Amino acid sequence: MKYCDNLIEMKGIITEVHDGCVAIEFKGRLGTLRIPKRMLISDYELKEGLEIGLKMSFIEVLSDKIDEKYKKNIEAKKERCE
């Protein structure tokens, strides 16, 4: 990676809780993130409406090369869902 970490504090709200994952809506209309429950640290029972916080850096594209194998897997999954 070419750039140093510049950690940004982000906050959001839990909008969905499922058996294996949680959906988080970031404040400031920054989008939604779905993560496995195992990646979430909490001393509380997970419920919709709880506020979360995380530190995140900017996302950097590492190469201009397309991962053809991964791309084919995504396309195959889309076709199965149609």
C-alpha positions in Angstrom: 0.0 0.0 0.0 1.3 3.4 -0.9 -0.3 5.6 1.8 0.0 5.8 5.5 -3.0 5.0 7.6 -5.2 8.0 8.4 -7.8 6.5 10.7 -11.2 8.1 10.6 -13.7 7.6 13.3 -17.1 6.5 11.9 -20.4 6.0 13.7 -23.5 4.2 12.6 -26.7 2.4 13.7 -27.4 -1.3 13.7 -30.4 -1.7 11.3 -30.7 -5.5 11.0 -29.8 -8.4 13.2 -29.8 -11.9 11.8 -28.5 -15.3 13.0 -25.1 -14.8 11.5 -24.7 -11.2 10.5 -25.5 -7.6 11.4 -26.3 -4.7 9.0 -24.9 -1.2 9.9 -26.1 2.1 8.4 -23.4 4.7 8.7 -24.3 8.2 9.8 -23.9 11.0 7.2 -25.4 8.9 4.4 -22.1 7.0 3.9 -23.8 3.7 3.1 -24.4 0.3 4.7 -22.1 -2.5 5.8 -23.0 -6.1 6.5 -20.6 -8.1 8.7 -20.6 -11.4 10.5 -21.5 -11.2 14.1 -18.1 -12.7 15.0 -16.5 -9.4 13.8 -18.5 -7.2 16.2 -17.3 -6.6 19.7 -20.2 -6.0 22.2 -21.0 -6.4 25.9 -24.7 -6.0 25.0 -27.3 -8.1 23.3 -27.4 -7.0 19.6 -30.6 -5.1 18.7 -31.7 -2.8 16.0 -31.0 0.9 16.9 -27.8 0.4 18.8 -25.1 2.9 18.0 -21.7 1.5 16.8 -18.3 3.1 16.2 -15.2 2.1 14.3 -12.0 3.5 13.0 -11.5 3.1 9.3 -8.9 4.2 6.8 -9.3 5.1 3.1 -9.7 2.2 0.7 -6.9 1.8 -1.8 -7.1 0.0 -5.2 -4.0 -2.3 -5.2 -3.7 -3.1 -8.9 -5.4 -2.5 -12.2 -5.6 -6.2 -12.9 -9.0 -7.9 -12.7 -9.2 -11.1 -10.7 -11.0 -13.1 -13.4 -11.6 -16.2 -11.1 -13.4 -14.0 -8.5 -15.3 -12.1 -11.2 -16.5 -15.4 -12.8 -17.7 -16.7 -9.3 -19.7 -13.4 -8.8 -21.3 -13.7 -12.2 -22.2 -17.4 -11.6 -23.8 -16.5 -8.3 -25.9 -13.8 -10.0 -27.1 -16.2 -12.6 -28.1 -18.8 -10.0 -30.2 -16.1 -8.2 -32.1 -15.1 -11.3 
